[in-house]
Amino acid sequence: MTCYLASIITDEKYRGKGYGRLMVDHVKKLAKARGCKAIILDSGMPRKAAHAFYEKYGFEKSCYGFELFLG
């Protein structure tokens, strides 16, 4: 079973203060308690600082996402 983290965004004025780590730590604890073996999340391509945070936390890049806008 896998936990999907739909959204995690820290307001710019609170970044670098450990709140993101606290949130992901909490999700990790909940996921483990429910028997999940992994946490998956999506992040937009321009969010380079967020990607650095995820990688520092221990997440690994695992796929590319694609969109096709209609109209």
All heavy atoms as TSV, in Angstrom:
chain	resi	resn	atom	element	x	y	z
A	1	MET	N	N	0.844	-1.175	0.000
A	1	MET	CA	C	0.000	0.000	0.000
A	1	MET	C	C	0.896	1.248	0.000
A	1	MET	O	O	1.944	1.267	0.628
A	1	MET	CB	C	-0.914	-0.014	1.227
A	1	MET	CG	C	-1.981	1.010	1.137
A	1	MET	SD	S	-3.455	0.771	2.179
A	1	MET	CE	C	-2.793	0.437	3.761
A	2	THR	N	N	0.444	2.261	-0.698
A	2	THR	CA	C	1.208	3.495	-0.863
A	2	THR	C	C	0.392	4.685	-0.375
A	2	THR	O	O	-0.805	4.764	-0.612
A	2	THR	CB	C	1.563	3.696	-2.344
A	2	THR	OG1	O	2.306	2.581	-2.792
A	2	THR	CG2	C	2.383	4.945	-2.548
A	3	CYS	N	N	1.041	5.619	0.272
A	3	CYS	CA	C	0.415	6.873	0.703
A	3	CYS	C	C	0.683	7.922	-0.368
A	3	CYS	O	O	1.824	8.096	-0.797
A	3	CYS	CB	C	1.020	7.320	2.033
A	3	CYS	SG	S	0.509	8.966	2.566
A	4	TYR	N	N	-0.362	8.594	-0.816
A	4	TYR	CA	C	-0.199	9.674	-1.783
A	4	TYR	C	C	-0.384	10.997	-1.055
A	4	TYR	O	O	-1.438	11.276	-0.497
A	4	TYR	CB	C	-1.211	9.548	-2.925
A	4	TYR	CG	C	-1.093	10.688	-3.906
A	4	TYR	CD1	C	-0.022	10.737	-4.793
A	4	TYR	CD2	C	-2.015	11.718	-3.925
A	4	TYR	CE1	C	0.111	11.793	-5.682
A	4	TYR	CE2	C	-1.891	12.777	-4.802
A	4	TYR	CZ	C	-0.826	12.803	-5.675
A	4	TYR	OH	O	-0.681	13.850	-6.545
A	5	LEU	N	N	0.661	11.807	-1.048
A	5	LEU	CA	C	0.635	13.130	-0.428
A	5	LEU	C	C	0.220	14.125	-1.502
A	5	LEU	O	O	1.001	14.457	-2.395
A	5	LEU	CB	C	2.011	13.456	0.150
A	5	LEU	CG	C	2.198	14.788	0.848
A	5	LEU	CD1	C	1.165	14.988	1.948
A	5	LEU	CD2	C	3.596	14.873	1.419
A	6	ALA	N	N	-1.023	14.572	-1.432
A	6	ALA	CA	C	-1.591	15.384	-2.504
A	6	ALA	C	C	-1.011	16.790	-2.558
A	6	ALA	O	O	-0.826	17.340	-3.633
A	6	ALA	CB	C	-3.109	15.450	-2.357
A	7	SER	N	N	-0.730	17.381	-1.416
A	7	SER	CA	C	-0.256	18.756	-1.447
A	7	SER	C	C	0.455	19.091	-0.146
A	7	SER	O	O	-0.016	18.771	0.931
A	7	SER	CB	C	-1.445	19.704	-1.640
A	7	SER	OG	O	-1.019	21.034	-1.700
A	8	ILE	N	N	1.603	19.724	-0.272
A	8	ILE	CA	C	2.314	20.242	0.897
A	8	ILE	C	C	2.993	21.528	0.470
A	8	ILE	O	O	3.866	21.526	-0.383
A	8	ILE	CB	C	3.321	19.229	1.473
A	8	ILE	CG1	C	4.019	19.827	2.682
A	8	ILE	CG2	C	4.292	18.740	0.439
A	8	ILE	CD1	C	4.853	18.856	3.468
A	9	ILE	N	N	2.511	22.627	1.012
A	9	ILE	CA	C	3.059	23.930	0.659
A	9	ILE	C	C	3.198	24.747	1.940
A	9	ILE	O	O	2.248	24.882	2.702
A	9	ILE	CB	C	2.150	24.683	-0.338
A	9	ILE	CG1	C	1.971	23.866	-1.609
A	9	ILE	CG2	C	2.715	26.062	-0.642
A	9	ILE	CD1	C	0.924	24.406	-2.557
A	10	THR	N	N	4.384	25.263	2.157
A	10	THR	CA	C	4.628	26.136	3.301
A	10	THR	C	C	4.678	27.572	2.796
A	10	THR	O	O	5.369	27.859	1.820
A	10	THR	CB	C	5.970	25.776	3.983
A	10	THR	OG1	O	5.953	24.398	4.353
A	10	THR	CG2	C	6.199	26.615	5.223
A	11	ASP	N	N	3.950	28.449	3.439
A	11	ASP	CA	C	3.958	29.865	3.075
A	11	ASP	C	C	5.396	30.371	3.047
A	11	ASP	O	O	6.202	30.011	3.907
A	11	ASP	CB	C	3.137	30.651	4.091
A	11	ASP	CG	C	2.890	32.087	3.662
A	11	ASP	OD1	O	3.865	32.874	3.653
A	11	ASP	OD2	O	1.738	32.419	3.350
A	12	GLU	N	N	5.708	31.192	2.063
A	12	GLU	CA	C	7.089	31.670	1.873
A	12	GLU	C	C	7.712	32.249	3.146
A	12	GLU	O	O	8.881	32.019	3.429
A	12	GLU	CB	C	7.134	32.728	0.764
A	12	GLU	CG	C	7.024	32.138	-0.623
A	12	GLU	CD	C	7.166	33.202	-1.693
A	12	GLU	OE1	O	8.039	34.086	-1.544
A	12	GLU	OE2	O	6.413	33.139	-2.680
A	13	LYS	N	N	6.945	32.997	3.930
A	13	LYS	CA	C	7.522	33.632	5.119
A	13	LYS	C	C	7.864	32.633	6.224
A	13	LYS	O	O	8.578	32.981	7.161
A	13	LYS	CB	C	6.592	34.724	5.650
A	13	LYS	CG	C	5.249	34.260	6.115
A	13	LYS	CD	C	4.364	35.448	6.499
A	13	LYS	CE	C	2.948	34.965	6.743
A	13	LYS	NZ	N	2.021	36.077	6.796
A	14	TYR	N	N	7.376	31.377	6.103
A	14	TYR	CA	C	7.667	30.363	7.111
A	14	TYR	C	C	8.638	29.291	6.626
A	14	TYR	O	O	8.964	28.368	7.369
A	14	TYR	CB	C	6.367	29.705	7.588
A	14	TYR	CG	C	5.435	30.681	8.242
A	14	TYR	CD1	C	4.251	31.054	7.627
A	14	TYR	CD2	C	5.741	31.251	9.473
A	14	TYR	CE1	C	3.391	31.967	8.217
A	14	TYR	CE2	C	4.891	32.166	10.072
A	14	TYR	CZ	C	3.723	32.511	9.441
A	14	TYR	OH	O	2.872	33.408	10.032
A	15	ARG	N	N	9.104	29.406	5.395
A	15	ARG	CA	C	10.031	28.416	4.851
A	15	ARG	C	C	11.378	28.490	5.548
A	15	ARG	O	O	11.814	29.554	5.968
A	15	ARG	CB	C	10.185	28.609	3.343
A	15	ARG	CG	C	8.914	28.249	2.622
A	15	ARG	CD	C	9.001	28.419	1.129
A	15	ARG	NE	N	7.663	28.237	0.565
A	15	ARG	CZ	C	7.311	28.631	-0.629
A	15	ARG	NH1	N	8.188	29.231	-1.417
A	15	ARG	NH2	N	6.075	28.446	-1.053
A	16	GLY	N	N	12.017	27.350	5.685
A	16	GLY	CA	C	13.324	27.286	6.318
A	16	GLY	C	C	13.253	27.243	7.838
A	16	GLY	O	O	14.281	27.317	8.505
A	17	LYS	N	N	12.046	27.111	8.391
A	17	LYS	CA	C	11.880	27.096	9.840
A	17	LYS	C	C	11.519	25.708	10.369
A	17	LYS	O	O	11.229	25.549	11.551
A	17	LYS	CB	C	10.823	28.110	10.255
A	17	LYS	CG	C	11.195	29.538	9.887
A	17	LYS	CD	C	10.122	30.516	10.284
A	17	LYS	CE	C	10.421	31.885	9.734
A	17	LYS	NZ	N	11.197	32.718	10.571
A	18	GLY	N	N	11.513	24.701	9.484
A	18	GLY	CA	C	11.262	23.333	9.926
A	18	GLY	C	C	9.819	22.870	9.832
A	18	GLY	O	O	9.517	21.724	10.152
A	19	TYR	N	N	8.905	23.734	9.376
A	19	TYR	CA	C	7.500	23.343	9.301
A	19	TYR	C	C	7.256	22.262	8.248
A	19	TYR	O	O	6.459	21.339	8.478
A	19	TYR	CB	C	6.612	24.553	9.026
A	19	TYR	CG	C	6.626	25.564	10.138
A	19	TYR	CD1	C	7.154	26.838	9.933
A	19	TYR	CD2	C	6.126	25.251	11.391
A	19	TYR	CE1	C	7.181	27.773	10.959
A	19	TYR	CE2	C	6.153	26.181	12.422
A	19	TYR	CZ	C	6.687	27.436	12.199
A	19	TYR	OH	O	6.711	28.357	13.214
A	20	GLY	N	N	7.922	22.363	7.113
A	20	GLY	CA	C	7.773	21.343	6.074
A	20	GLY	C	C	8.214	19.985	6.586
A	20	GLY	O	O	7.535	18.976	6.375
A	21	ARG	N	N	9.336	19.946	7.276
A	21	ARG	CA	C	9.828	18.683	7.849
A	21	ARG	C	C	8.825	18.132	8.862
A	21	ARG	O	O	8.544	16.936	8.871
A	21	ARG	CB	C	11.189	18.880	8.503
A	21	ARG	CG	C	11.712	17.607	9.151
A	21	ARG	CD	C	13.164	17.703	9.535
A	21	ARG	NE	N	14.043	17.679	8.387
A	21	ARG	CZ	C	14.379	16.569	7.722
A	21	ARG	NH1	N	13.899	15.405	8.078
A	21	ARG	NH2	N	15.194	16.634	6.699
A	22	LEU	N	N	8.258	18.996	9.697
A	22	LEU	CA	C	7.257	18.551	10.673
A	22	LEU	C	C	6.047	17.932	9.980
A	22	LEU	O	O	5.534	16.899	10.414
A	22	LEU	CB	C	6.809	19.716	11.561
A	22	LEU	CG	C	7.795	20.197	12.605
A	22	LEU	CD1	C	7.278	21.480	13.270
A	22	LEU	CD2	C	8.037	19.125	13.656
A	23	MET	N	N	5.592	18.573	8.892
A	23	MET	CA	C	4.436	18.046	8.167
A	23	MET	C	C	4.747	16.693	7.539
A	23	MET	O	O	3.961	15.752	7.658
A	23	MET	CB	C	3.978	19.044	7.101
A	23	MET	CG	C	3.299	20.261	7.689
A	23	MET	SD	S	2.535	21.332	6.443
A	23	MET	CE	C	3.976	22.198	5.827
A	24	VAL	N	N	5.897	16.585	6.879
A	24	VAL	CA	C	6.240	15.314	6.234
A	24	VAL	C	C	6.505	14.235	7.288
A	24	VAL	O	O	6.124	13.084	7.110
A	24	VAL	CB	C	7.426	15.471	5.264
A	24	VAL	CG1	C	7.795	14.130	4.644
A	24	VAL	CG2	C	7.089	16.463	4.159
A	25	ASP	N	N	7.117	14.603	8.407
A	25	ASP	CA	C	7.304	13.643	9.498
A	25	ASP	C	C	5.958	13.098	9.973
A	25	ASP	O	O	5.804	11.902	10.225
A	25	ASP	CB	C	8.024	14.287	10.688
A	25	ASP	CG	C	9.508	14.508	10.473
A	25	ASP	OD1	O	10.074	13.959	9.503
A	25	ASP	OD2	O	10.109	15.241	11.284
A	26	HIS	N	N	4.969	13.979	10.085
A	26	HIS	CA	C	3.633	13.568	10.525
A	26	HIS	C	C	2.988	12.621	9.505
A	26	HIS	O	O	2.422	11.591	9.874
A	26	HIS	CB	C	2.752	14.800	10.761
A	26	HIS	CG	C	1.407	14.472	11.302
A	26	HIS	ND1	N	1.216	13.955	12.565
A	26	HIS	CD2	C	0.178	14.579	10.753
A	26	HIS	CE1	C	-0.072	13.758	12.774
A	26	HIS	NE2	N	-0.714	14.133	11.686
A	27	VAL	N	N	3.083	12.976	8.230
A	27	VAL	CA	C	2.538	12.112	7.173
A	27	VAL	C	C	3.237	10.751	7.200
A	27	VAL	O	O	2.590	9.711	7.070
A	27	VAL	CB	C	2.688	12.778	5.787
A	27	VAL	CG1	C	2.389	11.797	4.672
A	27	VAL	CG2	C	1.797	13.999	5.696
A	28	LYS	N	N	4.550	10.761	7.387
A	28	LYS	CA	C	5.319	9.514	7.439
A	28	LYS	C	C	4.831	8.625	8.591
A	28	LYS	O	O	4.643	7.420	8.416
A	28	LYS	CB	C	6.802	9.846	7.611
A	28	LYS	CG	C	7.729	8.674	7.525
A	28	LYS	CD	C	9.168	9.172	7.630
A	28	LYS	CE	C	10.163	8.045	7.674
A	28	LYS	NZ	N	11.542	8.548	7.797
A	29	LYS	N	N	4.592	9.246	9.747
A	29	LYS	CA	C	4.113	8.493	10.905
A	29	LYS	C	C	2.727	7.897	10.628
A	29	LYS	O	O	2.477	6.722	10.908
A	29	LYS	CB	C	4.037	9.406	12.122
A	29	LYS	CG	C	3.594	8.683	13.390
A	29	LYS	CD	C	3.301	9.634	14.548
A	29	LYS	CE	C	4.549	10.204	15.121
A	29	LYS	NZ	N	4.301	11.028	16.337
A	30	LEU	N	N	1.831	8.697	10.047
A	30	LEU	CA	C	0.495	8.210	9.715
A	30	LEU	C	C	0.552	7.081	8.687
A	30	LEU	O	O	-0.155	6.075	8.812
A	30	LEU	CB	C	-0.364	9.348	9.173
A	30	LEU	CG	C	-0.744	10.457	10.154
A	30	LEU	CD1	C	-1.459	11.590	9.413
A	30	LEU	CD2	C	-1.614	9.922	11.272
A	31	ALA	N	N	1.387	7.260	7.659
A	31	ALA	CA	C	1.503	6.249	6.610
A	31	ALA	C	C	2.025	4.927	7.178
A	31	ALA	O	O	1.496	3.858	6.865
A	31	ALA	CB	C	2.419	6.750	5.499
A	32	LYS	N	N	3.054	4.992	8.012
A	32	LYS	CA	C	3.597	3.767	8.624
A	32	LYS	C	C	2.546	3.081	9.487
A	32	LYS	O	O	2.414	1.857	9.449
A	32	LYS	CB	C	4.832	4.094	9.464
A	32	LYS	CG	C	6.080	4.286	8.667
A	32	LYS	CD	C	7.271	4.481	9.595
A	32	LYS	CE	C	8.570	4.502	8.835
A	32	LYS	NZ	N	9.732	4.602	9.730
A	33	ALA	N	N	1.783	3.867	10.258
A	33	ALA	CA	C	0.753	3.304	11.131
A	33	ALA	C	C	-0.337	2.594	10.337
A	33	ALA	O	O	-0.979	1.672	10.847
A	33	ALA	CB	C	0.138	4.405	11.995
A	34	ARG	N	N	-0.535	3.000	9.096
A	34	ARG	CA	C	-1.558	2.391	8.249
A	34	ARG	C	C	-0.996	1.282	7.363
A	34	ARG	O	O	-1.679	0.764	6.493
A	34	ARG	CB	C	-2.240	3.464	7.409
A	34	ARG	CG	C	-3.152	4.339	8.266
A	34	ARG	CD	C	-3.582	5.591	7.546
A	34	ARG	NE	N	-4.563	6.356	8.280
A	34	ARG	CZ	C	-4.315	7.117	9.346
A	34	ARG	NH1	N	-3.093	7.198	9.830
A	34	ARG	NH2	N	-5.274	7.781	9.947
A	35	GLY	N	N	0.282	0.953	7.538
A	35	GLY	CA	C	0.883	-0.147	6.791
A	35	GLY	C	C	1.413	0.217	5.420
A	35	GLY	O	O	1.723	-0.672	4.624
A	36	CYS	N	N	1.540	1.496	5.122
A	36	CYS	CA	C	2.060	1.917	3.817
A	36	CYS	C	C	3.560	1.627	3.735
A	36	CYS	O	O	4.271	1.740	4.726
A	36	CYS	CB	C	1.816	3.399	3.586
A	36	CYS	SG	S	0.072	3.827	3.458
A	37	LYS	N	N	4.003	1.289	2.558
A	37	LYS	CA	C	5.413	0.992	2.314
A	37	LYS	C	C	6.138	2.140	1.635
A	37	LYS	O	O	7.351	2.123	1.510
A	37	LYS	CB	C	5.549	-0.277	1.463
A	37	LYS	CG	C	4.888	-1.491	2.074
A	37	LYS	CD	C	5.529	-1.867	3.398
A	37	LYS	CE	C	4.845	-3.098	3.970
A	37	LYS	NZ	N	5.119	-3.268	5.381
A	38	ALA	N	N	5.394	3.157	1.175
A	38	ALA	CA	C	6.007	4.294	0.482
A	38	ALA	C	C	5.075	5.495	0.534
A	38	ALA	O	O	3.869	5.350	0.742
A	38	ALA	CB	C	6.303	3.938	-0.974
A	39	ILE	N	N	5.658	6.673	0.359
A	39	ILE	CA	C	4.902	7.912	0.195
A	39	ILE	C	C	5.246	8.455	-1.187
A	39	ILE	O	O	6.415	8.545	-1.550
A	39	ILE	CB	C	5.284	8.966	1.259
A	39	ILE	CG1	C	4.967	8.453	2.661
A	39	ILE	CG2	C	4.558	10.290	0.984
A	39	ILE	CD1	C	5.509	9.348	3.764
A	40	ILE	N	N	4.223	8.799	-1.943
A	40	ILE	CA	C	4.398	9.358	-3.274
A	40	ILE	C	C	3.813	10.761	-3.272
A	40	ILE	O	O	2.760	11.004	-2.673
A	40	ILE	CB	C	3.692	8.499	-4.339
A	40	ILE	CG1	C	4.359	7.128	-4.430
A	40	ILE	CG2	C	3.685	9.194	-5.697
A	40	ILE	CD1	C	3.649	6.176	-5.353
A	41	LEU	N	N	4.493	11.704	-3.933
A	41	LEU	CA	C	3.944	13.044	-4.092
A	41	LEU	C	C	4.295	13.569	-5.464
A	41	LEU	O	O	5.220	13.097	-6.109
A	41	LEU	CB	C	4.449	13.982	-3.002
A	41	LEU	CG	C	5.955	14.257	-2.897
A	41	LEU	CD1	C	6.383	15.375	-3.836
A	41	LEU	CD2	C	6.292	14.639	-1.468
A	42	ASP	N	N	3.524	14.531	-5.916
A	42	ASP	CA	C	3.785	15.223	-7.170
A	42	ASP	C	C	4.226	16.642	-6.848
A	42	ASP	O	O	3.806	17.220	-5.851
A	42	ASP	CB	C	2.523	15.310	-8.036
A	42	ASP	CG	C	2.029	13.952	-8.498
A	42	ASP	OD1	O	2.865	13.060	-8.696
A	42	ASP	OD2	O	0.807	13.796	-8.647
A	43	SER	N	N	5.043	17.217	-7.718
A	43	SER	CA	C	5.482	18.596	-7.544
A	43	SER	C	C	5.703	19.205	-8.916
A	43	SER	O	O	6.288	18.572	-9.790
A	43	SER	CB	C	6.779	18.629	-6.732
A	43	SER	OG	O	7.175	19.949	-6.485
A	44	GLY	N	N	5.226	20.420	-9.099
A	44	GLY	CA	C	5.366	21.098	-10.389
A	44	GLY	C	C	6.821	21.320	-10.769
A	44	GLY	O	O	7.677	21.540	-9.917
A	45	MET	N	N	7.099	21.274	-12.060
A	45	MET	CA	C	8.459	21.418	-12.573
A	45	MET	C	C	9.173	22.680	-12.092
A	45	MET	O	O	10.349	22.623	-11.770
A	45	MET	CB	C	8.460	21.368	-14.104
A	45	MET	CG	C	8.025	20.026	-14.682
A	45	MET	SD	S	9.158	18.679	-14.311
A	45	MET	CE	C	10.470	19.050	-15.449
A	46	PRO	N	N	8.504	23.828	-11.993
A	46	PRO	CA	C	9.218	25.048	-11.589
A	46	PRO	C	C	9.590	25.099	-10.101
A	46	PRO	O	O	10.352	25.961	-9.689
A	46	PRO	CB	C	8.226	26.178	-11.904
A	46	PRO	CG	C	7.147	25.597	-12.712
A	46	PRO	CD	C	7.156	24.126	-12.462
A	47	ARG	N	N	9.090	24.193	-9.295
A	47	ARG	CA	C	9.285	24.254	-7.845
A	47	ARG	C	C	10.623	23.648	-7.410
A	47	ARG	O	O	10.698	22.718	-6.635
A	47	ARG	CB	C	8.120	23.559	-7.143
A	47	ARG	CG	C	6.773	24.214	-7.486
A	47	ARG	CD	C	5.635	23.659	-6.675
A	47	ARG	NE	N	5.835	24.042	-5.276
A	47	ARG	CZ	C	5.695	23.192	-4.264
A	47	ARG	NH1	N	5.368	21.941	-4.463
A	47	ARG	NH2	N	5.881	23.610	-3.023
A	48	LYS	N	N	11.704	24.225	-7.910
A	48	LYS	CA	C	13.060	23.702	-7.668
A	48	LYS	C	C	13.410	23.640	-6.181
A	48	LYS	O	O	14.014	22.687	-5.714
A	48	LYS	CB	C	14.104	24.527	-8.412
A	48	LYS	CG	C	13.877	24.617	-9.907
A	48	LYS	CD	C	14.032	23.284	-10.571
A	48	LYS	CE	C	13.915	23.459	-12.094
A	48	LYS	NZ	N	13.632	22.225	-12.765
A	49	ALA	N	N	13.038	24.668	-5.417
A	49	ALA	CA	C	13.351	24.672	-3.977
A	49	ALA	C	C	12.609	23.545	-3.260
A	49	ALA	O	O	13.170	22.888	-2.378
A	49	ALA	CB	C	12.999	26.020	-3.354
A	50	ALA	N	N	11.361	23.310	-3.677
A	50	ALA	CA	C	10.596	22.208	-3.085
A	50	ALA	C	C	11.252	20.874	-3.415
A	50	ALA	O	O	11.366	19.995	-2.559
A	50	ALA	CB	C	9.150	22.232	-3.583
A	51	HIS	N	N	11.715	20.723	-4.650
A	51	HIS	CA	C	12.368	19.471	-5.050
A	51	HIS	C	C	13.620	19.234	-4.211
A	51	HIS	O	O	13.887	18.104	-3.781
A	51	HIS	CB	C	12.738	19.506	-6.535
A	51	HIS	CG	C	11.558	19.739	-7.424
A	51	HIS	ND1	N	11.699	20.069	-8.756
A	51	HIS	CD2	C	10.225	19.712	-7.186
A	51	HIS	CE1	C	10.512	20.223	-9.291
A	51	HIS	NE2	N	9.603	20.015	-8.360
A	52	ALA	N	N	14.383	20.291	-3.983
A	52	ALA	CA	C	15.590	20.169	-3.154
A	52	ALA	C	C	15.219	19.732	-1.740
A	52	ALA	O	O	15.892	18.889	-1.142
A	52	ALA	CB	C	16.347	21.495	-3.128
A	53	PHE	N	N	14.126	20.287	-1.195
A	53	PHE	CA	C	13.656	19.892	0.133
A	53	PHE	C	C	13.292	18.411	0.150
A	53	PHE	O	O	13.704	17.672	1.044
A	53	PHE	CB	C	12.451	20.739	0.548
A	53	PHE	CG	C	11.701	20.182	1.721
A	53	PHE	CD1	C	12.204	20.326	3.015
A	53	PHE	CD2	C	10.508	19.497	1.552
A	53	PHE	CE1	C	11.526	19.796	4.101
A	53	PHE	CE2	C	9.820	18.967	2.629
A	53	PHE	CZ	C	10.332	19.119	3.911
A	54	TYR	N	N	12.512	17.967	-0.840
A	54	TYR	CA	C	12.089	16.563	-0.877
A	54	TYR	C	C	13.295	15.629	-0.963
A	54	TYR	O	O	13.354	14.608	-0.281
A	54	TYR	CB	C	11.147	16.297	-2.055
A	54	TYR	CG	C	9.878	17.123	-2.033
A	54	TYR	CD1	C	9.383	17.693	-3.195
A	54	TYR	CD2	C	9.178	17.353	-0.848
A	54	TYR	CE1	C	8.226	18.456	-3.186
A	54	TYR	CE2	C	8.019	18.110	-0.833
A	54	TYR	CZ	C	7.552	18.658	-2.003
A	54	TYR	OH	O	6.407	19.410	-2.002
A	55	GLU	N	N	14.248	15.971	-1.819
A	55	GLU	CA	C	15.436	15.128	-1.976
A	55	GLU	C	C	16.275	15.121	-0.703
A	55	GLU	O	O	16.786	14.081	-0.300
A	55	GLU	CB	C	16.243	15.572	-3.185
A	55	GLU	CG	C	15.534	15.244	-4.491
A	55	GLU	CD	C	16.256	15.751	-5.719
A	55	GLU	OE1	O	17.090	16.674	-5.611
A	55	GLU	OE2	O	15.986	15.206	-6.810
A	56	LYS	N	N	16.394	16.270	-0.055
A	56	LYS	CA	C	17.137	16.333	1.207
A	56	LYS	C	C	16.455	15.464	2.259
A	56	LYS	O	O	17.116	14.828	3.082
A	56	LYS	CB	C	17.232	17.786	1.688
A	56	LYS	CG	C	18.060	17.966	2.928
A	56	LYS	CD	C	18.181	19.442	3.295
A	56	LYS	CE	C	18.977	19.617	4.577
A	56	LYS	NZ	N	19.028	21.022	4.997
A	57	TYR	N	N	15.130	15.422	2.228
A	57	TYR	CA	C	14.366	14.607	3.176
A	57	TYR	C	C	14.569	13.118	2.909
A	57	TYR	O	O	14.457	12.308	3.803
A	57	TYR	CB	C	12.881	14.969	3.098
A	57	TYR	CG	C	12.066	14.344	4.205
A	57	TYR	CD1	C	11.820	15.039	5.381
A	57	TYR	CD2	C	11.556	13.067	4.090
A	57	TYR	CE1	C	11.089	14.474	6.406
A	57	TYR	CE2	C	10.837	12.486	5.108
A	57	TYR	CZ	C	10.607	13.194	6.270
A	57	TYR	OH	O	9.888	12.613	7.283
A	58	GLY	N	N	14.862	12.771	1.658
A	58	GLY	CA	C	15.076	11.365	1.315
A	58	GLY	C	C	14.224	10.846	0.167
A	58	GLY	O	O	14.353	9.695	-0.245
A	59	PHE	N	N	13.339	11.703	-0.360
A	59	PHE	CA	C	12.551	11.298	-1.527
A	59	PHE	C	C	13.471	11.164	-2.733
A	59	PHE	O	O	14.479	11.856	-2.833
A	59	PHE	CB	C	11.481	12.354	-1.851
A	59	PHE	CG	C	10.297	12.339	-0.925
A	59	PHE	CD1	C	10.308	13.092	0.235
A	59	PHE	CD2	C	9.172	11.589	-1.222
A	59	PHE	CE1	C	9.216	13.106	1.090
A	59	PHE	CE2	C	8.074	11.589	-0.375
A	59	PHE	CZ	C	8.102	12.349	0.788
A	60	GLU	N	N	13.107	10.264	-3.644
A	60	GLU	CA	C	13.851	10.083	-4.892
A	60	GLU	C	C	12.926	10.371	-6.063
A	60	GLU	O	O	11.745	10.032	-6.024
A	60	GLU	CB	C	14.365	8.648	-5.001
A	60	GLU	CG	C	15.357	8.286	-3.915
A	60	GLU	CD	C	15.832	6.842	-4.016
A	60	GLU	OE1	O	15.631	6.214	-5.078
A	60	GLU	OE2	O	16.378	6.346	-3.030
A	61	LYS	N	N	13.473	10.998	-7.107
A	61	LYS	CA	C	12.692	11.211	-8.325
A	61	LYS	C	C	12.369	9.847	-8.916
A	61	LYS	O	O	13.244	9.008	-9.062
A	61	LYS	CB	C	13.476	12.039	-9.338
A	61	LYS	CG	C	13.687	13.462	-8.893
A	61	LYS	CD	C	14.508	14.222	-9.912
A	61	LYS	CE	C	14.854	15.593	-9.381
A	61	LYS	NZ	N	15.805	16.296	-10.224
A	62	SER	N	N	11.077	9.669	-9.279
A	62	SER	CA	C	10.689	8.348	-9.765
A	62	SER	C	C	9.922	8.380	-11.080
A	62	SER	O	O	9.701	7.339	-11.676
A	62	SER	CB	C	9.843	7.633	-8.711
A	62	SER	OG	O	8.663	8.359	-8.453
A	63	CYS	N	N	9.477	9.556	-11.514
A	63	CYS	CA	C	8.727	9.601	-12.768
A	63	CYS	C	C	8.612	11.041	-13.260
A	63	CYS	O	O	8.964	11.978	-12.557
A	63	CYS	CB	C	7.329	9.007	-12.597
A	63	CYS	SG	S	6.266	9.962	-11.509
A	64	TYR	N	N	8.097	11.189	-14.458
A	64	TYR	CA	C	7.740	12.479	-15.016
A	64	TYR	C	C	6.230	12.506	-15.151
A	64	TYR	O	O	5.614	11.497	-15.471
A	64	TYR	CB	C	8.353	12.682	-16.411
A	64	TYR	CG	C	9.837	12.919	-16.396
A	64	TYR	CD1	C	10.718	11.899	-16.690
A	64	TYR	CD2	C	10.358	14.174	-16.085
A	64	TYR	CE1	C	12.093	12.105	-16.673
A	64	TYR	CE2	C	11.721	14.389	-16.066
A	64	TYR	CZ	C	12.578	13.350	-16.365
A	64	TYR	OH	O	13.925	13.576	-16.339
A	65	GLY	N	N	5.637	13.664	-14.951
A	65	GLY	CA	C	4.209	13.820	-15.160
A	65	GLY	C	C	3.977	14.616	-16.437
A	65	GLY	O	O	4.794	15.454	-16.816
A	66	PHE	N	N	2.868	14.351	-17.096
A	66	PHE	CA	C	2.557	15.020	-18.340
A	66	PHE	C	C	1.140	15.537	-18.310
A	66	PHE	O	O	0.261	14.936	-17.697
A	66	PHE	CB	C	2.731	14.066	-19.533
A	66	PHE	CG	C	4.124	13.579	-19.719
A	66	PHE	CD1	C	4.569	12.439	-19.075
A	66	PHE	CD2	C	5.013	14.278	-20.525
A	66	PHE	CE1	C	5.868	11.988	-19.233
A	66	PHE	CE2	C	6.316	13.844	-20.680
A	66	PHE	CZ	C	6.740	12.694	-20.044
A	67	GLU	N	N	0.895	16.669	-18.979
A	67	GLU	CA	C	-0.432	17.239	-19.106
A	67	GLU	C	C	-0.679	17.590	-20.563
A	67	GLU	O	O	0.234	17.979	-21.280
A	67	GLU	CB	C	-0.556	18.538	-18.302
A	67	GLU	CG	C	-0.454	18.357	-16.808
A	67	GLU	CD	C	-0.528	19.684	-16.076
A	67	GLU	OE1	O	0.129	20.655	-16.516
A	67	GLU	OE2	O	-1.231	19.737	-15.073
A	68	LEU	N	N	-1.910	17.476	-20.969
A	68	LEU	CA	C	-2.348	17.927	-22.279
A	68	LEU	C	C	-3.539	18.831	-22.059
A	68	LEU	O	O	-4.588	18.388	-21.611
A	68	LEU	CB	C	-2.735	16.744	-23.176
A	68	LEU	CG	C	-3.285	17.073	-24.551
A	68	LEU	CD1	C	-2.243	17.798	-25.395
A	68	LEU	CD2	C	-3.777	15.821	-25.231
A	69	PHE	N	N	-3.378	20.129	-22.305
A	69	PHE	CA	C	-4.466	21.079	-22.106
A	69	PHE	C	C	-5.357	21.085	-23.326
A	69	PHE	O	O	-4.882	21.125	-24.468
A	69	PHE	CB	C	-3.902	22.474	-21.824
A	69	PHE	CG	C	-3.228	22.557	-20.497
A	69	PHE	CD1	C	-1.850	22.479	-20.389
A	69	PHE	CD2	C	-3.983	22.698	-19.333
A	69	PHE	CE1	C	-1.213	22.537	-19.153
A	69	PHE	CE2	C	-3.364	22.758	-18.085
A	69	PHE	CZ	C	-1.995	22.678	-18.006
A	70	LEU	N	N	-6.637	21.033	-23.097
A	70	LEU	CA	C	-7.634	20.932	-24.173
A	70	LEU	C	C	-8.480	22.194	-24.222
A	70	LEU	O	O	-9.468	22.321	-23.541
A	70	LEU	CB	C	-8.543	19.719	-23.950
A	70	LEU	CG	C	-7.815	18.395	-23.776
A	70	LEU	CD1	C	-8.797	17.313	-23.381
A	70	LEU	CD2	C	-7.078	18.029	-25.046
A	71	GLY	N	N	-8.084	23.112	-25.042
A	71	GLY	CA	C	-8.984	24.194	-25.257
A	71	GLY	C	C	-8.639	25.504	-24.858
A	71	GLY	O	O	-8.948	26.509	-24.803
